[in-house]
Structure formats: C-alpha cells, structure tokens
C-alpha cells in the first residue's frame, strides 16, 4: 500500500488536494493523471484498468 502524502509529494500535488481526489470530493484533472501515474510507477492505462484487467 502506498502512503497518500508520499504519492502527493512525488506527483507534485498539494496533500490536501490529493486527499480530496482520493476521497472523491474533487475531480482529478487530465494534467494530474500522468503525474499520479508516474508517482505510483504505473501507466495511465493501469490507473483506469478495471479490477482483474491490470497486469
């Protein structure tokens, strides 16, 4: 499991904003998707894969 503040920092997104995104209180914007994927070390496609589809 990845710690949200660590991901936020790696993605260059303010921690409070990232927390709101994770809790579905704020939409994630297109320019943030790539930053989040890179911070997690996964592809953008992986972020949007349905359970069981991700490799």
DSSP file (Angstrom, degrees, kcal/mol; ACC not computed):
  #  RESIDUE AA STRUCTURE BP1 BP2  ACC     N-H-->O    O-->H-N    N-H-->O    O-->H-N    TCO  KAPPA ALPHA  PHI   PSI    X-CA   Y-CA   Z-CA
    1    1 A X              0   0    0      0, 0.0     2,-0.4     0, 0.0     0, 0.0   0.000 360.0 360.0 360.0 143.0    0.0    0.0    0.0
    2    2 A X        -     0   0    0      4,-0.0     2,-0.4     2,-0.0    38,-0.0  -0.834 360.0-119.2-104.8 138.3    1.3    3.5   -0.8
    3    3 A X     >  -     0   0    0     -2,-0.4     4,-2.1     1,-0.1     3,-0.5  -0.602  18.2-137.0 -76.6 126.9    1.0    6.4    1.6
    4    4 A X  H  > S+     0   0    0     -2,-0.4     4,-2.9     1,-0.2     5,-0.2   0.879 101.2  51.8 -55.4 -45.5   -1.1    9.2    0.2
    5    5 A X  H  > S+     0   0    0      1,-0.2     4,-2.4     2,-0.2    -1,-0.2   0.876 109.6  51.2 -61.8 -34.0    1.2   12.1    1.4
    6    6 A X  H  > S+     0   0    0     -3,-0.5     4,-2.6     2,-0.2    -1,-0.2   0.935 112.2  45.6 -66.3 -45.7    4.1   10.4   -0.3
    7    7 A X  H  X S+     0   0    0     -4,-2.1     4,-2.5     2,-0.2     6,-0.2   0.925 112.4  51.8 -62.9 -44.8    2.2   10.0   -3.6
    8    8 A X  H  X>S+     0   0    0     -4,-2.9     5,-2.4     1,-0.2     4,-1.0   0.932 111.9  46.3 -57.2 -47.6    1.1   13.6   -3.4
    9    9 A X  H ><5S+     0   0    0     -4,-2.4     3,-0.5     1,-0.2    -2,-0.2   0.920 113.4  48.1 -62.6 -44.8    4.6   14.8   -2.9
   10   10 A X  H 3<5S+     0   0    0     -4,-2.6    -1,-0.2     1,-0.2    -2,-0.2   0.853 114.0  47.8 -64.1 -34.3    6.0   12.7   -5.7
   11   11 A X  H 3<5S-     0   0    0     -4,-2.5    -1,-0.2    -5,-0.2    -2,-0.2   0.615 110.3-122.0 -82.3 -12.7    3.2   13.8   -8.0
   12   12 A X  T <<5 +     0   0    0     -4,-1.0     2,-0.4    -3,-0.5    -3,-0.2   0.795  68.0 133.7  75.8  27.2    3.7   17.5   -7.1
   13   13 A X      < -     0   0    0     -5,-2.4    -1,-0.3    -6,-0.2    -2,-0.2  -0.922  65.8-102.7-111.8 134.5    0.1   17.8   -6.0
   14   14 A X     >  -     0   0    0     -2,-0.4     4,-2.7     1,-0.1     5,-0.2  -0.246  29.8-124.6 -54.1 141.6   -0.7   19.5   -2.7
   15   15 A X  H  > S+     0   0    0      1,-0.2     4,-2.5     2,-0.2     5,-0.2   0.875 109.2  51.1 -59.3 -41.7   -1.5   17.0    0.0
   16   16 A X  H  > S+     0   0    0      2,-0.2     4,-1.7     1,-0.2    -1,-0.2   0.887 112.2  47.3 -65.6 -37.8   -4.9   18.5    0.8
   17   17 A X  H  > S+     0   0    0      2,-0.2     4,-2.1     1,-0.2    -2,-0.2   0.931 112.0  49.4 -67.5 -45.7   -5.9   18.4   -2.9
   18   18 A X  H  X S+     0   0    0     -4,-2.7     4,-2.6     1,-0.2    -2,-0.2   0.903 108.6  53.7 -61.1 -40.8   -4.7   14.9   -3.3
   19   19 A X  H  X S+     0   0    0     -4,-2.5     4,-1.9     1,-0.2    -1,-0.2   0.897 108.4  49.6 -60.1 -40.9   -6.6   13.8   -0.3
   20   20 A X  H  <>S+     0   0    0     -4,-1.7     5,-3.2     2,-0.2     6,-1.0   0.878 110.1  51.1 -66.0 -37.6   -9.8   15.3   -1.7
   21   21 A X  H ><5S+     0   0    0     -4,-2.1     3,-1.6     4,-0.2    -2,-0.2   0.945 110.4  48.6 -63.1 -47.8   -9.2   13.5   -5.0
   22   22 A X  H 3<5S+     0   0    0     -4,-2.6    -2,-0.2     1,-0.3    -1,-0.2   0.853 112.2  48.9 -61.7 -36.0   -8.7   10.1   -3.3
   23   23 A X  T 3<5S-     0   0    0     -4,-1.9    -1,-0.3    -5,-0.2    -2,-0.2   0.321 114.6-116.9 -87.7   8.8  -11.9   10.7   -1.3
   24   24 A X  T < 5S+     0   0    0     -3,-1.6    -3,-0.2     2,-0.2    -2,-0.1   0.819  83.2 120.8  59.8  33.5  -13.9   11.6   -4.4
   25   25 A X  S   <S+     0   0    0     -5,-3.2     2,-0.3     1,-0.2    -4,-0.2   0.467  77.0  29.1-100.2  -6.2  -14.5   15.1   -3.1
   26   26 A X  S    S-     0   0    0     -6,-1.0    -1,-0.2    -5,-0.2    -2,-0.2  -0.982  87.2-112.6-151.1 139.9  -12.7   16.7   -6.1
   27   27 A X        -     0   0    0     -2,-0.3     2,-0.5    -3,-0.1    -6,-0.1  -0.384  29.0-120.2 -71.1 153.2  -12.3   15.5   -9.7
   28   28 A X        -     0   0    0     -7,-0.1     2,-0.2    -2,-0.1    -1,-0.1  -0.826  30.2-135.6 -90.6 131.7   -8.9   14.6  -10.9
   29   29 A X    >>  -     0   0    0     -2,-0.5     3,-1.8     1,-0.1     4,-1.2  -0.543  18.9-111.3 -90.3 155.2   -7.8   16.8  -13.9
   30   30 A X  H 3> S+     0   0    0      1,-0.3     4,-0.8     2,-0.2     3,-0.5   0.846 116.6  54.6 -54.4 -39.7   -6.2   15.5  -17.0
   31   31 A X  H 3> S+     0   0    0      1,-0.2     4,-0.6     2,-0.2    -1,-0.3   0.712 107.3  52.3 -71.2 -17.3   -2.9   17.1  -16.3
   32   32 A X  H <> S+     0   0    0     -3,-1.8     4,-2.5     2,-0.2    -1,-0.2   0.721  92.6  72.9 -87.3 -23.7   -2.8   15.4  -12.9
   33   33 A X  H  X S+     0   0    0     -4,-1.2     4,-2.6    -3,-0.5     5,-0.2   0.927  98.9  45.4 -59.6 -47.8   -3.4   11.9  -14.1
   34   34 A X  H  X S+     0   0    0     -4,-0.8     4,-2.5     1,-0.2    -1,-0.2   0.884 112.1  52.3 -63.2 -39.2    0.1   11.5  -15.6
   35   35 A X  H  X S+     0   0    0     -4,-0.6     4,-2.2     2,-0.2    -1,-0.2   0.908 111.7  46.1 -63.6 -42.4    1.7   12.9  -12.5
   36   36 A X  H  X S+     0   0    0     -4,-2.5     4,-1.9     2,-0.2    -2,-0.2   0.921 112.2  50.3 -67.9 -44.3   -0.1   10.5  -10.3
   37   37 A X  H  X>S+     0   0    0     -4,-2.6     5,-2.4    -5,-0.2     4,-1.1   0.926 112.3  47.5 -59.4 -45.2    0.7    7.5  -12.5
   38   38 A X  H  <5S+     0   0    0     -4,-2.5     3,-0.4     1,-0.2    -1,-0.2   0.905 109.8  52.9 -63.9 -41.2    4.4    8.5  -12.6
   39   39 A X  H  <5S+     0   0    0     -4,-2.2    -1,-0.2     1,-0.2    -2,-0.2   0.839 113.6  43.7 -62.8 -33.1    4.4    8.9   -8.8
   40   40 A X  H  <5S-     0   0    0     -4,-1.9    -1,-0.2     2,-0.2    -2,-0.2   0.605 111.6-121.7 -86.4 -13.1    2.9    5.4   -8.4
   41   41 A X  T  <5S+     0   0    0     -4,-1.1     2,-0.3    -3,-0.4    -3,-0.2   0.826  74.1 111.5  75.6  32.2    5.2    3.9  -11.0
   42   42 A X  S   <S-     0   0    0     -5,-2.4    -1,-0.3    -6,-0.2    -2,-0.2  -0.844  70.4 -98.1-130.2 167.4    2.4    2.7  -13.2
   43   43 A X     >  -     0   0    0     -2,-0.3     4,-1.4     1,-0.1     3,-0.0  -0.429  31.2-116.1 -80.5 160.7    1.0    3.5  -16.6
   44   44 A X  H  > S+     0   0    0      1,-0.2     4,-1.2     2,-0.2     3,-0.3   0.895 118.5  57.5 -61.1 -39.2   -2.0    5.8  -17.1
   45   45 A X  H  > S+     0   0    0      1,-0.2     4,-0.7     2,-0.2     3,-0.4   0.883 101.4  55.9 -59.0 -38.7   -3.8    2.7  -18.5
   46   46 A X  H >4 S+     0   0    0      1,-0.2     3,-0.6     2,-0.2    -1,-0.2   0.871 101.8  56.8 -62.7 -37.1   -3.2    0.8  -15.3
   47   47 A X  H 3< S+     0   0    0     -4,-1.4    -1,-0.2    -3,-0.3    -2,-0.2   0.845 114.3  38.8 -62.2 -32.5   -4.9    3.6  -13.3
   48   48 A X  H 3< S+     0   0    0     -4,-1.2    -1,-0.2    -3,-0.4    -2,-0.2   0.430  88.5 116.2-100.5  -0.3   -8.0    3.2  -15.4
   49   49 A X    <<  -     0   0    0     -4,-0.7     2,-0.1    -3,-0.6     3,-0.1  -0.434  67.8-118.9 -69.0 141.7   -8.0   -0.6  -15.7
   50   50 A X    >>  -     0   0    0      1,-0.2     3,-2.8    -2,-0.1     4,-0.7  -0.446  47.0 -74.9 -75.5 155.1  -10.9   -2.4  -14.1
   51   51 A X  T 34 S+     0   0    0      1,-0.3    -1,-0.2     2,-0.2     0, 0.0  -0.241 124.1  21.1 -51.7 130.5  -10.2   -4.9  -11.3
   52   52 A X  T 34 S+     0   0    0      2,-0.1    -1,-0.3    -3,-0.1    -2,-0.0   0.147 109.4  80.2  93.8 -19.2   -8.7   -8.1  -12.8
   53   53 A X  T <4 S+     0   0    0     -3,-2.8     2,-0.2    -7,-0.1    -2,-0.2   0.718  70.3  91.8 -90.7 -23.1   -7.7   -6.3  -16.1
   54   54 A X     <        0   0    0     -4,-0.7    -2,-0.1     1,-0.1    -8,-0.0  -0.495 360.0 360.0 -78.5 140.3   -4.4   -4.7  -14.7
   55   55 A X              0   0    0     -2,-0.2    -1,-0.1     0, 0.0    -9,-0.0   0.409 360.0 360.0 -96.5 360.0   -1.2   -6.7  -15.1
